[in-house]
């Protein structure tokens, strides 16, 4: 049974954009970055506002959900993630 990984993102609406949005749908900021999910897609799957932190859909909600659910589960804590970023690349 699916864990509904899409619920881990704060995606409020249903609007989607295949290209990086010019502005955040929620605060209007132009600081938008693509979020890649390992094992889901070899390109950004979701857009994130660098100002307010809201997530926006690249694809419709159902396709996004399917792509997230096919990605492997990685068990890593926030602390482990931060330590990994402090270390050297392997």
DSSP file (Angstrom, degrees, kcal/mol; ACC not computed):
  #  RESIDUE AA STRUCTURE BP1 BP2  ACC     N-H-->O    O-->H-N    N-H-->O    O-->H-N    TCO  KAPPA ALPHA  PHI   PSI    X-CA   Y-CA   Z-CA
    1    1 A X              0   0    0      0, 0.0     2,-0.0     0, 0.0     0, 0.0   0.000 360.0 360.0 360.0 138.3    0.0    0.0    0.0
    2    2 A X        -     0   0    0      1,-0.1    67,-0.0     2,-0.0     0, 0.0  -0.318 360.0-145.8 -67.0 142.5    1.3    3.5   -0.9
    3    3 A X        -     0   0    0     66,-0.1    -1,-0.1    -2,-0.0     4,-0.1   0.423  37.2-122.5 -87.1   1.3    2.5    5.8    1.8
    4    4 A X    >   -     0   0    0      1,-0.1     3,-2.1     2,-0.1     4,-0.2   0.964  36.9-178.0  57.0  55.3    1.2    8.8    0.0
    5    5 A X  G >  S+     0   0    0      1,-0.3     3,-2.3    60,-0.2     4,-0.2   0.763  72.1  74.0 -56.7 -26.9    4.6   10.5   -0.2
    6    6 A X  G >  S+     0   0    0      1,-0.3     3,-1.6     2,-0.2     5,-0.3   0.788  83.2  68.7 -60.5 -24.9    3.0   13.5   -1.9
    7    7 A X  G <  S+     0   0    0     -3,-2.1    -1,-0.3     1,-0.3    -2,-0.2   0.682  84.6  71.5 -67.6 -15.8    1.5   14.4    1.5
    8    8 A X  G <  S+     0   0    0     -3,-2.3     2,-0.4    -4,-0.2    -1,-0.3   0.569  90.7  70.7 -75.3  -8.3    5.1   15.2    2.6
    9    9 A X  S <  S-     0   0    0     -3,-1.6     2,-1.8    -4,-0.2    45,-0.1  -0.859  87.1-125.0-109.4 144.8    5.1   18.3    0.4
   10   10 A X        +     0   0    0     -2,-0.4    45,-1.2    43,-0.2     2,-0.8  -0.467  48.1 157.9 -87.1  67.6    3.0   21.4    1.2
   11   11 A X        +     0   0    0     -2,-1.8    45,-0.1    -5,-0.3    -2,-0.1  -0.828  10.7 172.4 -96.6 108.7    1.3   21.5   -2.2
   12   12 A X        +     0   0    0     -2,-0.8    -1,-0.2    43,-0.5    44,-0.1   0.888  54.6  37.5 -84.8 -42.1   -1.9   23.5   -1.7
   13   13 A X        -     0   0    0      2,-0.1    44,-0.0     1,-0.0    12,-0.0  -0.163  69.7-124.2-104.4-167.0   -3.3   23.9   -5.2
   14   14 A X        +     0   0    0     -2,-0.1    47,-0.2     2,-0.1     2,-0.1   0.397  66.2 120.4-118.5  -3.7   -3.7   21.9   -8.4
   15   15 A X        -     0   0    0     45,-0.1    42,-0.8    46,-0.0     2,-0.3  -0.406  42.3-172.9 -64.8 137.1   -2.0   24.4  -10.8
   16   16 A X  B     -a   57   0A   0     40,-0.1     2,-0.3    -2,-0.1    42,-0.2  -0.912  15.3-167.1-132.3 160.5    1.0   22.9  -12.6
   17   17 A X        -     0   0    0     40,-1.4     4,-0.2    -2,-0.3    39,-0.0  -0.930  16.3-158.1-150.3 120.9    3.8   24.1  -14.9
   18   18 A X  S    S+     0   0    0     -2,-0.3     2,-0.3     2,-0.1    -1,-0.1   0.810  87.1  56.1 -68.1 -28.8    6.2   22.0  -17.0
   19   19 A X  S    S-     0   0    0      1,-0.1     2,-0.1    39,-0.1     3,-0.1  -0.709 111.2 -82.6 -99.7 155.0    8.6   25.0  -17.1
   20   20 A X        -     0   0    0     -2,-0.3    -2,-0.1     1,-0.1    -1,-0.1  -0.357  54.9-114.2 -54.9 124.3    9.9   26.8  -14.0
   21   21 A X        -     0   0    0     -4,-0.2    11,-0.2     1,-0.1    -1,-0.1  -0.307  11.7-134.3 -61.1 145.9    7.2   29.2  -12.9
   22   22 A X  S    S+     0   0    0      1,-0.2     2,-0.3    -3,-0.1    -1,-0.1   0.857  87.5  12.8 -67.3 -34.9    8.2   32.9  -13.2
   23   23 A X  S    S-     0   0    0      8,-0.1     7,-0.2     7,-0.1    -1,-0.2  -0.972  89.4 -92.7-142.8 153.8    6.7   33.6   -9.8
   24   24 A X     >  -     0   0    0      5,-2.7     4,-0.9    -2,-0.3    31,-0.0  -0.435  29.7-136.6 -63.5 137.3    5.5   31.7   -6.7
   25   25 A X  T  4 S+     0   0    0      1,-0.2    -1,-0.1     2,-0.1    31,-0.0   0.676 100.2  37.4 -68.4 -16.8    1.8   31.1   -6.9
   26   26 A X  T  4 S+     0   0    0      3,-0.1    -1,-0.2    28,-0.0    -2,-0.0   0.834 132.4  14.1-107.6 -43.4    1.5   32.0   -3.2
   27   27 A X  T  4 S-     0   0    0      2,-0.1    -2,-0.1    27,-0.0     0, 0.0   0.582  90.6-122.7-113.7 -12.5    3.8   34.9   -2.4
   28   28 A X     <  +     0   0    0     -4,-0.9    -3,-0.1     1,-0.3     0, 0.0   0.405  56.7 149.8  88.4  -3.4    4.8   36.2   -5.8
   29   29 A X        -     0   0    0     -6,-0.2    -5,-2.7     1,-0.1    -1,-0.3  -0.253  45.2-146.0 -62.8 150.8    8.6   35.7   -5.3
   30   30 A X  S    S+     0   0    0     -7,-0.2     2,-1.5     1,-0.1    -1,-0.1   0.289  71.7 106.5 -98.4   9.6   10.7   34.9   -8.4
   31   31 A X        +     0   0    0      2,-0.0    19,-4.1    -7,-0.0    20,-0.5  -0.637  47.0 154.8 -89.2  79.2   13.1   32.7   -6.3
   32   32 A X  E     -B   49   0A   0     -2,-1.5     2,-0.3    17,-0.2    17,-0.2  -0.922  18.0-177.9-114.3 130.9   11.8   29.3   -7.7
   33   33 A X  E     -B   48   0A   0     15,-2.6    15,-2.9    -2,-0.4     2,-0.3  -0.917  26.8-115.8-125.6 153.4   14.0   26.2   -7.7
   34   34 A X  E     -B   47   0A   0     -2,-0.3     2,-0.6    13,-0.2    13,-0.2  -0.692  22.2-146.2 -86.7 140.2   13.4   22.6   -9.0
   35   35 A X  E     -B   46   0A   0     11,-3.4    10,-3.0    -2,-0.3    11,-1.5  -0.936  11.0-158.0-109.3 118.5   13.3   19.8   -6.5
   36   36 A X        -     0   0    0     -2,-0.6     2,-0.6     8,-0.3     8,-0.2  -0.772   2.9-152.9 -95.2 141.1   14.7   16.5   -7.7
   37   37 A X    >>  -     0   0    0      6,-0.4     3,-2.3    -2,-0.4     4,-1.2  -0.962  26.4-116.2-115.0 116.4   13.6   13.3   -6.0
   38   38 A X  T 34 S+     0   0    0     -2,-0.6    34,-0.2     1,-0.3     4,-0.1  -0.251  97.3   7.8 -54.5 128.2   16.2   10.5   -6.3
   39   39 A X  T 34 S+     0   0    0     32,-0.2    -1,-0.3     2,-0.2     3,-0.1   0.322 114.0  81.9  84.9  -8.2   14.7    7.5   -8.2
   40   40 A X  T <4 S-     0   0    0     -3,-2.3     2,-0.3     1,-0.4    -2,-0.2   0.874 107.0 -21.1 -92.2 -44.9   11.6    9.3   -9.3
   41   41 A X     <  -     0   0    0     -4,-1.2    -1,-0.4     2,-0.1    -4,-0.3  -0.968  53.3-121.4-164.2 148.1   12.8   11.3  -12.3
   42   42 A X  S    S+     0   0    0     -2,-0.3     2,-0.3    -3,-0.1    -4,-0.1  -0.130  97.2  42.4 -92.0  39.2   16.1   12.6  -13.6
   43   43 A X  S    S-     0   0    0     -2,-0.2    -6,-0.4    -6,-0.1    -2,-0.1  -0.940 111.3 -51.7-164.6 170.8   14.9   16.2  -13.5
   44   44 A X        -     0   0    0     -2,-0.3    -8,-0.3    -8,-0.2     3,-0.1  -0.272  42.4-176.9 -56.5 138.1   13.0   18.4  -11.1
   45   45 A X        +     0   0    0    -10,-3.0    13,-0.9     1,-0.3    14,-0.5   0.672  69.4  23.7-104.9 -27.9    9.7   16.8  -10.1
   46   46 A X  E    S-BC  35  57A   0    -11,-1.5   -11,-3.4    11,-0.2     2,-0.4  -0.972  73.2-129.0-139.1 149.2    8.3   19.7   -8.0
   47   47 A X  E     -BC  34  56A   0      9,-2.8     9,-2.9    -2,-0.3     2,-0.4  -0.799  22.6-162.6 -98.2 144.1    9.0   23.4   -7.8
   48   48 A X  E     -BC  33  55A   0    -15,-2.9   -15,-2.6    -2,-0.4     2,-0.5  -0.991  17.6-129.3-129.6 135.9    9.8   25.1   -4.5
   49   49 A X  E  >  -B   32   0A   0      5,-2.6     4,-1.4    -2,-0.4   -17,-0.2  -0.718   9.8-154.8 -82.1 124.8    9.7   28.8   -3.6
   50   50 A X  T  4 S+     0   0    0    -19,-4.1    -1,-0.1    -2,-0.5   -18,-0.1   0.618  91.5  47.8 -73.2 -12.5   13.0   29.9   -2.0
   51   51 A X  T  4 S+     0   0    0    -20,-0.5    -1,-0.1     3,-0.1   -19,-0.1   0.915 128.6  13.6 -93.1 -56.7   11.1   32.7   -0.2
   52   52 A X  T  4 S-     0   0    0      2,-0.1    -2,-0.1   -23,-0.0    -1,-0.0   0.590  92.4-127.4-100.6 -11.6    8.1   31.1    1.4
   53   53 A X     <  +     0   0    0     -4,-1.4   -43,-0.2     1,-0.3    -3,-0.1   0.493  55.2 148.0  81.3   2.7    9.0   27.4    1.0
   54   54 A X        -     0   0    0     -6,-0.1    -5,-2.6   -45,-0.1     2,-0.3  -0.396  41.2-132.9 -71.1 150.3    5.7   26.4   -0.7
   55   55 A X  E     - C   0  48A   0    -45,-1.2   -43,-0.5    -7,-0.2     2,-0.3  -0.808  18.0-164.0-104.8 146.7    5.8   23.6   -3.2
   56   56 A X  E     - C   0  47A   0     -9,-2.9    -9,-2.8    -2,-0.3     2,-0.2  -0.954  24.2-105.9-130.4 148.1    4.2   23.8   -6.6
   57   57 A X  E     -aC  16  46A   0    -42,-0.8   -40,-1.4    -2,-0.3   -11,-0.2  -0.476  21.0-174.8 -75.9 138.7    3.4   21.0   -9.1
   58   58 A X  S    S+     0   0    0    -13,-0.9     2,-0.2   -42,-0.2    -1,-0.2   0.795  84.5  20.9 -90.3 -43.6    5.3   20.4  -12.3
   59   59 A X  S    S-     0   0    0    -14,-0.5   -42,-0.1     1,-0.2    -1,-0.1  -0.618 109.2 -72.2-111.8 174.0    2.9   17.7  -13.4
   60   60 A X     >  -     0   0    0     -2,-0.2     4,-2.4     1,-0.1     5,-0.2  -0.246  52.6-102.7 -65.1 163.3   -0.7   17.1  -12.3
   61   61 A X  H  > S+     0   0    0      1,-0.2     4,-2.5     2,-0.2     5,-0.2   0.858 118.9  52.1 -58.0 -41.0   -1.1   15.7   -8.8
   62   62 A X  H  > S+     0   0    0      2,-0.2     4,-2.2     1,-0.2    -1,-0.2   0.920 111.8  44.9 -66.3 -44.3   -1.8   12.1   -9.9
   63   63 A X  H  > S+     0   0    0      2,-0.2     4,-2.4     1,-0.2    -2,-0.2   0.909 113.8  50.7 -65.6 -41.0    1.3   11.9  -12.1
   64   64 A X  H  X S+     0   0    0     -4,-2.4     4,-2.5     1,-0.2    -2,-0.2   0.922 109.9  50.5 -60.8 -44.6    3.4   13.5   -9.3
   65   65 A X  H  X S+     0   0    0     -4,-2.5     4,-2.4    -5,-0.2    -2,-0.2   0.920 110.7  48.9 -59.8 -45.8    2.1   11.0   -6.8
   66   66 A X  H  X S+     0   0    0     -4,-2.2     4,-1.2     1,-0.2    -1,-0.2   0.905 112.2  48.0 -62.7 -42.6    2.9    8.0   -9.1
   67   67 A X  H  X S+     0   0    0     -4,-2.4     4,-0.7     1,-0.2     3,-0.2   0.898 113.0  48.1 -66.7 -40.2    6.5    9.2   -9.7
   68   68 A X  H >< S+     0   0    0     -4,-2.5     3,-0.8     1,-0.2    -2,-0.2   0.908 109.6  53.0 -64.6 -41.6    7.1    9.8   -6.0
   69   69 A X  H 3< S+     0   0    0     -4,-2.4    -1,-0.2     1,-0.2    -2,-0.2   0.752 104.8  55.2 -68.9 -23.4    5.7    6.4   -5.1
   70   70 A X  H 3< S+     0   0    0     -4,-1.2    -1,-0.2    -3,-0.2    -2,-0.2   0.665  87.0  98.9 -83.3 -15.0    8.0    4.6   -7.5
   71   71 A X  S << S-     0   0    0     -3,-0.8   -32,-0.2    -4,-0.7   -31,-0.1  -0.425  85.3-103.5 -70.3 144.6   11.1    6.2   -5.9
   72   72 A X        -     0   0    0    -34,-0.2     2,-0.4    -2,-0.1    -1,-0.1  -0.324  34.8-110.0 -66.8 151.4   13.0    4.0   -3.5
   73   73 A X        -     0   0    0     -3,-0.1     2,-0.5    -4,-0.1    -1,-0.1  -0.691  31.0-162.7 -82.0 132.0   12.6    4.7    0.2
   74   74 A X        -     0   0    0     -2,-0.4     2,-1.0     2,-0.1    -1,-0.0  -0.971   8.9-148.8-116.5 122.2   15.7    6.2    1.8
   75   75 A X        +     0   0    0     -2,-0.5     2,-0.3     2,-0.0    -2,-0.0  -0.791  41.7 137.8 -93.7 103.4   16.0    6.1    5.6
   76   76 A X        -     0   0    0     -2,-1.0     2,-0.1     4,-0.0    -2,-0.1  -0.990  42.4-136.1-146.8 135.4   18.0    9.1    6.6
   77   77 A X     >  -     0   0    0     -2,-0.3     4,-2.3     1,-0.1     5,-0.2  -0.444  29.5-109.4 -87.0 165.2   17.4   11.5    9.5
   78   78 A X  H  > S+     0   0    0      1,-0.2     4,-2.3     2,-0.2     5,-0.2   0.891 121.2  51.9 -58.8 -40.2   17.7   15.3    9.2
   79   79 A X  H  > S+     0   0    0      2,-0.2     4,-2.3     1,-0.2    -1,-0.2   0.904 109.0  49.0 -65.6 -41.9   20.9   15.1   11.3
   80   80 A X  H  > S+     0   0    0      2,-0.2     4,-2.2     1,-0.2    -1,-0.2   0.893 110.7  51.6 -63.5 -39.5   22.4   12.5    9.0
   81   81 A X  H  X S+     0   0    0     -4,-2.3     4,-1.8     2,-0.2    -2,-0.2   0.927 110.0  48.3 -62.7 -45.8   21.5   14.6    6.0
   82   82 A X  H  X S+     0   0    0     -4,-2.3     4,-1.1     1,-0.2    -2,-0.2   0.886 111.3  50.4 -63.5 -39.3   23.2   17.7    7.5
   83   83 A X  H  X S+     0   0    0     -4,-2.3     4,-1.2     1,-0.2     3,-0.3   0.887 107.1  54.7 -64.8 -39.0   26.3   15.7    8.4
   84   84 A X  H  < S+     0   0    0     -4,-2.2     3,-0.3     1,-0.2    -1,-0.2   0.889 106.6  50.9 -61.4 -39.2   26.5   14.4    4.8
   85   85 A X  H  < S+     0   0    0     -4,-1.8    -1,-0.2     1,-0.2    -2,-0.2   0.756 107.6  53.6 -70.9 -24.0   26.5   17.9    3.4
   86   86 A X  H  < S+     0   0    0     -4,-1.1    -1,-0.2    -3,-0.3    -2,-0.2   0.736 101.4  75.6 -80.2 -23.6   29.3   18.9    5.7
   87   87 A X  S  < S-     0   0    0     -4,-1.2     2,-0.2    -3,-0.3     3,-0.1  -0.135  92.3 -88.1 -82.2 178.5   31.5   16.0    4.5
   88   88 A X        -     0   0    0      1,-0.1    -1,-0.1     2,-0.0    -2,-0.1  -0.535  50.6 -92.8 -84.2 153.8   33.5   15.6    1.4
   89   89 A X              0   0    0     -2,-0.2    -1,-0.1     1,-0.1    -4,-0.0  -0.351 360.0 360.0 -62.4 146.3   31.9   14.0   -1.7
   90   90 A X              0   0    0     -3,-0.1    -1,-0.1    -2,-0.0    -2,-0.0   0.439 360.0 360.0-100.1 360.0   32.4   10.3   -2.0
